[in-house]
Amino acid sequence: MKRRQFLSSAATGAAAAGLAAPAYAQGNRTLTMVTSWGRGLAGVHDSAQYIADSITAMSDGELTVDLRAAGELVGAFENFDAVTAGQADMYHAADYYFTGQHPAFAFFSTVPFGMTAQELNNWYYHGNGQELHQELGAIFGIKPFLVGNTGPQSGGWFNREITGVEDFQGLRFRMPGQGAEVLGKLGASVQNLPGSEVYQALSSGAIDGTEWIGPWADEAAGFHEITKYYYTAGFHEPGPGLTLGVNLSVFEELSPAHQAIIEKASVAANLWTLTLFMKNNAEALNRLRQQGVQILEFPDEVWEAFGTASEEVLQQHTNDPLYASILASYQESMRENSAWIGETERVYAQQRDRILGL
């Protein structure tokens, strides 16, 4: 029997047996949060600090979140395992780092040619995205919550201009998630490095290019000091979500009030993080231009190649029933949202920019 089936059967059996309500832990409690972010990384560390401070403040100190940045307790990509093993109580990360545990985790961060931030929120809060996220997390003893979004991420920094698909042959590039698999199909040699290691790899020539987040975080990371070729529109992360993953046993030990605080603080952090990035990106892009960065767009033939390879990558795990059901729900919600947005926001934005000359 699969673990998720076992968990469902166990829950049903407990209810049928009329077991007493769980005893909730009393008194103050410290929850250790591990993150995928180096301390001080623009935006993503801020998001982790915001949710940690919010939970502590909203619980009046009854829950104190002790934030440990990447490398302070465990490595940047080891926090999922630390929480499932009980070494830490919660993690703050992008769930596409954990597709090795299950490929469907990508949908709750981002997939190539996937959802924008608004579309992801629509699916998560008013479709069945959150329920599917928690079904997936329960297999591994995790109670997950969407806790942030960076908005659309940039196509990345390159040591030379990309004029055609052939330029990806042998290119050493940093990218995580399913986007990395797409570039691999185009001939690139892709690595997934923690954010705190990317600058050194780029400056030493160990990699030929990198994506990170967007103008603000990229400027703070200093990539413009190394290369001036910057593609601002990317296929791989149109609206990547961040996750707060709480050890399920720990979460169930908390009182209903404390559980609600974590859930509601996560919703607030999701909005706060998105607006933080969106506010700062435009200003940072102007500064990058002034420093001689070339703002470029991929040629249409490259976009077409991205699209073909992305569809192959997206479909390769559909033999897994849970992955297939999440993919179907995700795509149906995206189709519905795209139809409405196409009739409203896209038309309005085009007309507004034309009339006001923006």
C-alpha angles and dihedrals in degrees: 000000000000117000095245089052090049092050091051093048092047092052092049092049093050092052092048092051090055095234118186120263113271119269109244122219112258130217132019120333135191116218117199114220120195120194141196091230132091112238108274099017103153115259102348096062088042089056092052091048091049095055092043092052092043095054091047094048097041091051090048089239095306085117114039116188114211106202117210114187123215111299096015095095105352136000124277094262097035099072096094091057091044091057096044089050093049093244087122132017101225143001134214111207147112107278094220085077086071103053086117086071091046129343092223091072086081092073092063091055107027145297129203113281088005136132130325118230092265092048091049091052092049092053094041100049103027104024121048097275096113093048091051091047091054093045089054093044093050090064087067099036094259130133103203131196130183104246108170149352131212095206119229112349125220125255089240149243121299134186089224138023117273107229100161145357091272090069089074093062106114093352111152104220138169114227134134133210129021090327088070090056090052093054089046089059088054091055102264124138101230129198131185107218127175112256093249091059100048100085093054092047092050096044093047093051093244087127130028096214146351145201118214119159121296142306097297098048092036092052090049089051090054100232091143088066089066107035135014101202107101126172107198099189118063136181097213108065114024093161114351118195126216122219137217104205115192123194102257095223091050091048092050091051091060123092118258088252092055091045089053091050091056092047096047094042088054092055090050092047091051092059094039093052095048093050091046091059096040093050094051102039099073093050092047093050090056090052091050091052090052089054092057100262112155109229106211143175126218114250117256093251089057091050089051091052090049089053097049094047092044092058090051092051094046093053100045096089100044091111086077107084096213093048090048093050093048091047091051093049092045095050095045091053091046092052092051094047094045092053093054096041090049091057095046124016098033093050092044094048092050093049094043092051091046095049098041095036093234 
